[in-house]
Amino acid sequence: ERARSTVVDVVAPVMDVFSRPIATVFDGVDRANRFFSVYAENTQLREQNARLLEWQSAALALAAENLTFRKMLNFVPERGASFAAARVIGDSGGVFVRSVLINAGTAEGIEKGDAVVNGNGLIGRVTEAGSRSGRVLLVSDLNSRIPVVAEKSRVRAILAGDNSPAPKLAFLPPNARLEVGDRIVTSGHGGVFPAGLPVGQISSVADGVIRVQPFADFYRLEYVRIITEFPGEVAGQIVPSSARPSRQR
């Protein structure tokens, strides 16, 4: 036993020297395995992060779209009215025309002359109706003429667009008393638009010119609703629009 211990004491340093490269090799292999494992895990995490960013973008887009739809629900058509929804896909972009294009047409029941609204109020009317698309003339356009009435004083007028952000009131009765802040709504005269659609409020009264600031923001139009049917008046009685004489297209 004593001899064996002596021999081991002599041989142990030599064995230790020879064992170190082997241990180093095993340690290197282990580190290499861990490196490739971390690399693979990092690649997987990058892919997962990319997918999560895509889902985040989709969620943000859906949230914005949902908010727009919620705002559209602020406007509730009168009983008996029917409407179609559409998305704004383009605008005129010109100096002399104020109109937008929508991705809905006669296939959705839309006709020329239909009123177009969003959650804030009246936007305009349909001037062209194709099968799957249409053009909406905004209330600010030079060719727009809409019968309106002051909500408080019941003074009637015509809202005339002049390509400015705030159209003006025309054909006012003499001595009409209107003030800044008065709400303007559609009067329903002529059977073109339903009565009571919010249009805007008077923003200025100066030099005999009364201007109305529309409630709708024409620079942020995304989704709109087109009123395709609404109750009207025939011989003093309220009847559905389907019973009225057909509109000219």
C-alpha positions in Angstrom: 0.0 0.0 0.0 2.8 2.3 0.9 4.6 1.5 -2.4 1.4 2.0 -4.4 0.9 5.4 -2.8 4.4 6.4 -3.6 4.0 5.4 -7.2 0.7 7.2 -7.5 2.3 10.3 -6.0 5.0 10.2 -8.7 2.6 9.4 -11.6 -0.3 11.8 -10.6 1.4 15.0 -11.8 2.1 13.3 -15.2 -1.5 12.1 -15.4 -2.8 15.5 -14.5 -0.8 17.1 -17.4 -2.1 14.6 -19.9 -5.7 14.9 -18.6 -5.9 18.6 -19.0 -6.0 18.7 -22.9 -8.8 16.1 -22.8 -10.7 18.1 -20.2 -10.1 21.2 -22.3 -11.4 19.5 -25.4 -14.5 18.3 -23.6 -15.0 21.8 -22.2 -14.5 23.3 -25.7 -17.0 20.9 -27.2 -19.5 21.8 -24.4 -19.0 25.5 -25.1 -19.5 25.0 -28.8 -22.7 23.1 -28.2 -23.9 25.9 -25.9 -23.0 28.5 -28.5 -24.9 26.8 -31.3 -27.8 26.2 -29.0 -27.9 29.9 -28.1 -27.5 30.9 -31.8 -30.5 28.6 -32.7 -32.5 30.0 -29.8 -31.6 33.6 -30.9 -32.7 32.9 -34.4 -36.0 31.4 -33.2 -36.6 34.5 -30.9 -35.9 36.8 -33.9 -38.6 35.0 -35.9 -41.0 35.1 -33.0 -40.3 38.8 -32.6 -40.9 39.5 -36.3 -44.3 37.6 -36.1 -45.2 39.6 -32.9 -44.4 42.9 -34.7 -46.7 41.8 -37.6 -49.5 41.0 -35.1 -48.9 44.3 -33.3 -49.2 46.2 -36.6 -52.4 44.3 -37.5 -53.8 45.0 -34.0 -53.1 48.7 -34.2 -54.7 48.9 -37.7 -57.8 47.0 -36.4 -58.0 49.3 -33.4 -57.9 52.4 -35.6 -60.5 50.9 -37.9 -62.7 49.9 -34.9 -62.5 53.5 -33.6 -63.6 54.8 -36.9 -66.6 52.5 -36.9 -67.5 53.6 -33.4 -67.5 57.2 -34.5 -69.7 56.3 -37.4 -72.3 54.9 -34.9 -72.7 58.4 -33.5 -75.0 59.1 -36.3 -78.3 57.2 -36.0 -80.6 57.5 -39.1 -84.3 58.1 -38.5 -86.6 55.1 -38.3 -87.2 53.6 -41.7 -83.9 54.7 -43.2 -81.6 52.3 -45.0 -77.9 52.8 -45.6 -74.8 51.2 -47.0 -71.2 51.5 -45.8 -68.2 52.3 -47.9 -64.6 53.2 -47.6 -63.0 56.3 -49.1 -60.4 55.2 -51.7 -59.4 58.5 -53.2 -60.1 62.2 -53.6 -60.0 64.6 -56.4 -56.9 66.3 -55.3 -57.8 69.3 -57.5 -58.1 73.0 -56.8 -61.6 73.4 -58.2 -63.3 70.2 -57.2 -64.1 68.9 -53.8 -65.1 65.2 -54.1 -64.0 61.8 -53.0 -64.2 58.3 -54.4 -65.8 55.4 -52.5 -65.7 51.6 -53.1 -69.4 51.1 -53.3 -72.0 51.6 -56.0 -75.3 50.4 -57.5 -74.5 46.8 -56.5 -74.9 48.0 -52.8 -78.1 50.0 -53.6 -76.4 53.3 -54.0 -77.9 55.8 -56.4 -77.1 59.3 -57.7 -78.3 61.9 -55.3 -78.0 59.8 -52.1 -76.8 61.6 -49.0 -73.5 60.6 -47.5 -72.6 61.0 -43.8 -70.1 59.9 -41.2 -70.2 59.9 -37.4 -69.9 63.7 -37.3 -72.5 64.7 -39.8 -73.3 65.3 -43.5 -70.4 65.0 -46.0 -72.1 65.5 -49.3 -74.1 63.6 -51.9 -73.4 60.9 -54.5 -72.9 62.5 -58.0 -71.7 59.4 -59.8 -72.7 55.8 -59.1 -71.0 52.9 -60.9 -71.4 49.2 -60.2 -68.7 49.0 -57.5 -67.6 52.6 -57.0 -69.0 56.1 -56.7 -68.1 59.7 -56.4 -69.2 61.9 -53.6 -69.5 65.7 -54.0 -68.6 67.3 -50.7 -70.7 70.1 -49.2 -67.8 72.5 -49.7 -67.7 72.1 -53.4 -68.6 75.0 -55.6 -71.4 73.0 -57.2 -73.0 71.9 -53.9 -76.3 73.4 -52.9 -78.1 71.9 -49.9 -81.4 73.1 -48.3 -80.7 73.7 -44.6 -82.3 75.2 -41.5 -81.0 76.7 -38.3 -81.7 74.2 -35.5 -82.7 76.9 -33.0 -84.3 79.7 -34.9 -85.6 77.5 -37.8 -84.4 80.0 -40.3 -84.2 78.3 -43.7 -81.4 78.8 -46.2 -79.3 77.1 -48.9 -75.8 76.0 -47.9 -73.7 76.9 -50.9 -70.2 75.6 -51.3 -67.5 77.8 -52.7 -64.4 75.5 -52.5 -63.5 77.0 -49.2 -63.3 75.1 -45.9 -66.5 76.9 -44.6 -69.4 77.1 -47.1 -71.8 80.1 -46.8 -75.5 80.4 -46.3 -77.5 81.9 -49.3 -81.1 82.9 -50.0 -81.7 83.9 -46.4 -85.0 85.6 -45.6 -84.9 89.3 -44.7 -83.9 90.2 -41.2 -82.8 86.6 -40.4 -81.2 86.5 -37.0 -78.3 84.0 -36.9 -75.4 84.0 -34.5 -72.0 82.4 -34.4 -72.3 78.9 -32.9 -75.8 78.2 -34.2 -76.2 74.6 -35.4 -77.2 74.1 -39.0 -79.0 70.9 -40.1 -80.7 69.7 -43.3 -84.2 70.9 -43.8 -85.4 68.0 -45.9 -87.0 70.3 -48.5 -87.0 68.9 -52.0 -86.9 65.3 -50.8 -83.2 65.0 -51.6 -81.9 64.6 -48.1 -83.6 63.5 -44.9 -84.4 66.3 -42.5 -82.3 66.9 -39.4 -78.9 65.7 -40.6 -76.2 67.7 -38.7 -74.2 69.8 -41.1 -72.1 72.3 -39.0 -72.3 75.4 -37.0 -72.0 79.1 -38.0 -68.4 80.1 -37.7 -68.6 83.8 -38.8 -71.1 86.5 -39.6 -69.4 89.4 -41.3 -70.3 91.8 -44.1 -73.5 90.1 -44.8 -71.8 86.7 -45.4 -72.6 83.9 -43.0 -70.2 80.9 -43.1 -70.7 77.5 -41.7 -67.9 75.2 -40.4 -68.9 71.6 -41.2 -68.8 69.1 -38.4 -67.1 66.5 -40.7 -63.4 66.7 -41.2 -63.0 66.3 -45.0 -59.2 65.7 -44.6 -59.7 62.6 -42.4 -62.4 60.7 -44.3 -62.0 56.9 -44.1 -65.4 55.3 -43.8 -68.8 56.8 -44.7 -72.4 55.7 -44.8 -74.7 56.4 -47.7 -78.4 56.8 -46.9 -80.1 54.8 -49.7 -83.7 55.0 -48.4 -85.5 57.4 -46.0 -89.0 58.4 -45.1 -90.4 61.2 -47.1 -93.6 63.2 -47.5 -96.2 62.7 -50.2 -99.5 64.7 -50.0 -98.8 65.6 -46.4 -98.2 62.1 -45.2 -94.9 60.4 -44.2 -94.2 57.4 -46.4 -91.1 55.3 -47.1 -88.9 56.6 -49.9 -89.6 53.4 -51.9 -93.2 54.7 -52.3 -92.1 58.0 -53.6 -91.5 58.7 -57.3 -88.2 57.2 -58.4 -85.3 59.5 -58.4 -83.5 60.4 -61.6 -80.2 58.8 -61.9 
